Amino acid sequence: MTGVTPAQLRDWISRFGALIDEHQAELTELDSEIGDADHGANMARGMHAVVAALQSDPPETPAALGRSVGMTLVSTVGGASGPLYGTFFLRLGTAAGDATTLDAAALGAALRAGVDGIIARGKAAPGDKTMVDALVPAVDAWDAAAPGGDPVAAADAAVAAASAGRDATIPLVARKGRASYLGERSAGHLDPGAASATLLLEALRDAVAAS
């Protein structure tokens, strides 16, 4: 396998929506401990809208997919999640350029562009107890594996790194977002944004591996 197609990317988004539905209560519970208790519901509402949009007008390029997903999330997801996930997909689409398929390196570059967009938008860094703690090690691991040319291997590495980064948020004291208002009391809780970001990578791995 040398390239990830628009159909596989659409499958990625569908799988992500299904995982958000499956884990909605868990995400809300995590957010109730250190946030506004709405992350699961907000993400589910946004992903339902995204999946419906992709079904009614399937994008035929990675760039078009990024635009569609990003704009839908920005317009339908409340709180910080909509702008952050929306920015991720908008930047991913822009980075994809005119390509019709993305090899492992190109998809890794698009993923990193999306993560850089989140960092620029949210002003968060690794260690701040946010989704960035899962996403930065994920794209680093993807890039390390991508020279082999196998997007499945790169996605496997990214999921493992994202999972470790997610779990590493538990002892951290939040420095960004609603959780930062709790100060030291935010320690001991897993960050809900890192949890949903890990689901994003799991969905991508499963979509790429299914082809």
C-alpha positions as CSV (number, residue, x, y, z in Angstrom):
1,M,0.0,0.0,0.0
2,T,1.5,3.3,-1.0
3,G,-1.2,5.9,-0.6
4,V,-4.3,6.7,1.5
5,T,-7.3,7.6,-0.6
6,P,-10.1,10.0,-0.1
7,A,-12.4,7.0,0.5
8,Q,-10.2,5.8,3.3
9,L,-10.1,9.3,4.8
10,R,-13.9,9.5,4.7
11,D,-13.9,6.1,6.4
12,W,-11.6,7.6,9.1
13,I,-14.1,10.3,9.9
14,S,-17.0,7.8,10.0
15,R,-15.0,5.6,12.3
16,F,-14.1,8.6,14.5
17,G,-17.8,9.5,14.8
18,A,-18.7,6.0,15.8
19,L,-15.9,5.9,18.4
20,I,-17.1,9.3,19.8
21,D,-20.6,7.8,20.1
22,E,-19.3,4.7,21.8
23,H,-17.3,6.7,24.3
24,Q,-19.5,9.7,24.7
25,A,-20.5,8.9,28.3
26,E,-16.9,8.3,29.2
27,L,-15.7,11.5,27.7
28,T,-18.4,13.4,29.5
29,E,-17.5,11.8,32.8
30,L,-13.8,12.7,32.3
31,D,-14.9,16.3,31.6
32,S,-17.2,16.4,34.6
33,E,-14.1,15.9,36.8
34,I,-12.0,18.8,35.5
35,G,-14.2,20.7,33.0
36,D,-17.7,21.6,32.0
37,A,-19.1,18.0,31.6
38,D,-19.9,18.6,27.9
39,H,-17.0,17.2,25.9
40,G,-18.7,14.0,25.0
41,A,-22.0,15.6,24.0
42,N,-20.4,18.4,22.1
43,M,-18.1,16.1,20.1
44,A,-21.0,13.7,19.4
45,R,-23.2,16.5,18.1
46,G,-20.4,17.8,15.9
47,M,-19.4,14.4,14.5
48,H,-23.1,13.5,13.7
49,A,-23.2,16.7,11.6
50,V,-19.8,15.9,10.0
51,V,-20.8,12.4,9.0
52,A,-24.1,13.6,7.6
53,A,-22.3,16.3,5.5
54,L,-19.8,13.7,4.1
55,Q,-22.6,11.4,3.2
56,S,-24.6,14.1,1.4
57,D,-21.6,15.5,-0.5
58,P,-18.6,13.2,-0.3
59,P,-15.4,15.1,-0.8
60,E,-13.2,13.7,-3.5
61,T,-9.8,15.0,-2.3
62,P,-8.0,15.2,1.1
63,A,-8.1,19.0,0.9
64,A,-11.9,19.0,0.3
65,L,-12.4,16.6,3.2
66,G,-10.4,18.8,5.5
67,R,-12.4,21.8,4.6
68,S,-15.7,20.1,5.0
69,V,-14.9,18.5,8.3
70,G,-13.2,21.5,9.7
71,M,-16.0,24.0,8.8
72,T,-18.7,21.7,10.1
73,L,-17.0,21.2,13.4
74,V,-16.4,24.9,13.9
75,S,-20.0,25.6,13.3
76,T,-21.6,22.8,15.4
77,V,-19.3,22.0,18.3
78,G,-19.5,24.2,21.4
79,G,-16.7,25.1,23.8
80,A,-13.1,24.9,22.9
81,S,-13.4,21.6,21.0
82,G,-15.0,23.0,17.9
83,P,-12.4,25.6,17.1
84,L,-9.5,23.2,18.0
85,Y,-10.7,20.2,16.1
86,G,-12.0,22.4,13.3
87,T,-8.6,24.1,13.0
88,F,-6.9,20.7,12.9
89,F,-8.9,19.5,9.9
90,L,-8.7,22.9,8.1
91,R,-4.9,22.9,8.4
92,L,-4.7,19.2,7.4
93,G,-6.7,19.9,4.3
94,T,-4.5,22.9,3.4
95,A,-1.4,20.9,3.8
96,A,-2.7,18.1,1.6
97,G,-2.7,20.6,-1.3
98,D,-3.8,19.2,-4.7
99,A,-3.0,15.6,-3.9
100,T,-5.6,13.0,-4.6
101,T,-3.9,10.4,-2.4
102,L,-1.4,10.8,0.5
103,D,1.5,8.5,1.1
104,A,2.7,7.9,4.6
105,A,5.0,10.9,4.6
106,A,2.5,13.3,3.1
107,L,-0.3,12.2,5.5
108,G,2.1,12.6,8.4
109,A,2.9,16.2,7.2
110,A,-0.8,16.9,7.0
111,L,-1.4,15.5,10.5
112,R,1.5,17.6,11.8
113,A,0.1,20.7,10.1
114,G,-3.2,20.1,11.9
115,V,-1.5,19.6,15.3
116,D,0.5,22.8,14.7
117,G,-2.8,24.6,14.1
118,I,-4.2,23.3,17.4
119,I,-1.1,24.6,19.2
120,A,-1.3,28.0,17.5
121,R,-5.0,28.3,18.3
122,G,-5.0,27.0,21.8
123,K,-1.6,28.2,22.9
124,A,-1.0,24.9,24.6
125,A,2.3,23.0,24.8
126,P,3.1,19.4,25.8
127,G,2.8,19.1,29.6
128,D,-0.2,21.5,29.8
129,K,-2.7,18.6,30.2
130,T,-4.5,19.0,27.0
131,M,-5.1,17.1,23.7
132,V,-1.7,18.3,22.7
133,D,-0.1,15.8,25.1
134,A,-1.6,12.9,22.9
135,L,-1.2,14.5,19.5
136,V,2.4,15.8,19.6
137,P,3.9,12.4,20.5
138,A,1.5,10.8,17.9
139,V,2.8,12.9,15.0
140,D,6.4,12.4,16.2
141,A,5.9,8.7,16.2
142,W,4.2,8.8,12.8
143,D,7.1,10.7,11.3
144,A,9.6,8.3,12.7
145,A,7.8,5.3,11.2
146,A,6.8,7.0,7.9
147,P,10.1,6.6,6.0
148,G,9.3,2.9,5.7
149,G,6.4,3.9,3.5
150,D,3.7,1.9,5.3
151,P,0.9,4.1,6.6
152,V,-0.4,1.2,8.7
153,A,2.9,0.9,10.6
154,A,3.0,4.7,11.0
155,A,-0.6,4.7,12.3
156,D,0.1,1.9,14.7
157,A,3.1,3.9,16.1
158,A,1.0,7.0,16.4
159,V,-1.8,5.3,18.3
160,A,0.7,3.8,20.8
161,A,2.3,7.2,21.3
162,A,-1.0,8.9,21.6
163,S,-2.2,6.4,24.2
164,A,0.9,6.9,26.3
165,G,0.6,10.6,26.0
166,R,-3.1,10.5,27.0
167,D,-2.3,8.4,30.1
168,A,0.6,10.7,31.0
169,T,-1.9,13.5,31.5
170,I,-3.3,11.9,34.7
171,P,-0.6,13.2,37.2
172,L,-0.3,16.6,35.4
173,V,-1.6,19.9,36.7
174,A,-3.6,21.6,34.0
175,R,-2.2,24.9,32.7
176,K,-4.7,25.6,30.0
177,G,-8.5,25.5,29.6
178,R,-11.3,25.1,32.1
179,A,-9.3,22.5,34.0
180,S,-6.6,25.1,34.8
181,Y,-9.0,26.8,37.1
182,L,-8.7,23.8,39.5
183,G,-5.0,24.3,40.0
184,E,-3.5,21.4,41.9
185,R,-6.9,19.6,42.1
186,S,-6.7,18.9,38.4
187,A,-3.9,16.4,39.0
188,G,-5.0,12.8,39.2
189,H,-7.5,13.0,36.3
190,L,-7.1,12.0,32.7
191,D,-7.6,14.9,30.2
192,P,-10.8,14.4,28.1
193,G,-9.3,16.2,25.1
194,A,-6.3,13.8,25.1
195,A,-8.8,10.9,25.3
196,S,-10.8,12.1,22.3
197,A,-7.6,12.8,20.4
198,T,-6.5,9.3,20.9
199,L,-9.8,8.1,19.5
200,L,-9.0,10.2,16.4
201,L,-5.8,8.3,15.8
202,E,-7.4,4.9,16.6
203,A,-10.0,5.6,13.9
204,L,-7.3,6.6,11.4
205,R,-5.4,3.4,12.1
206,D,-8.4,1.2,11.7
207,A,-9.5,3.0,8.4
208,V,-6.0,2.6,6.9
209,A,-5.6,-1.0,8.1
210,A,-9.1,-2.0,6.8
211,S,-8.1,-1.4,3.1
